[in-house]
Amino acid sequence: MADPRAGRRVACRLLFLGIVAAEVFFRLLPLGEAGGARMPGPDIMFATVAAWSFRRPEYVPAALVATAALVSDFLLMRPPGLWAAILVLASAYLKTQRRWVREASFLAEWARFGILFMTALLARQAALWVTFSDVPDPGRVLALGAATVAVYPLVVLVSTMVLGIRTTGGGDADAPRLA
């Protein structure tokens, strides 16, 4: 007989790919960003990977995150592999922090996410600068950081309340809830 938890894992992984595909789709739409007129939107993929890595890391394995990020790098014409590598490293770090998240408040989690995301942006800027690539405007990078950190609570809320992706306590989080 099939394990229902395996089906849930596959469904959540497909959902993650759908979220990434939707984000890439909306970033590719010509919504007036020519000339830098519009502020950059939040990085939903990074926020989702962070929220799910804290709560259920088996839903966002490194290979899936790397593949999704690399494909989005190609489609969004970013340096191939740079953001994917940073995202995989950040995800691996967050997966080691699961125990801490269970004991900490949400504000502490949010602050840790903000520091990690801003560090990831700084690492990307430094890598682009060292390789003499085009470096995005620091103001736009800060706006991206602020937007992503601001949207993180919403991503966590949707993940936990709507999608049911919660931190596993002592029991099985995939088990049906009676209440």
LINSULSUL-V285850 format. One line per field, one symbol per residue. ss: DSSP state (@ for helix, = for strand, . for the rest). A space follows every 10 residues. Layout:
ss = ???
This chain:
ss = ...@@@@@@@ @@@@@@@@@@ @@@@@@@@.. ...@@@.... ...@@@@@@@ @@@@@.@@@. .@@@@@@@@@ @@@@@..... .@@@@@@@@@ @@@@@..@@@ @@@..@@@@@ @@@@@@@@@@ @@@@@@@@@@ .......@@@ @@@@@@@@@@ @@@@@@@@@@ @@........ .........
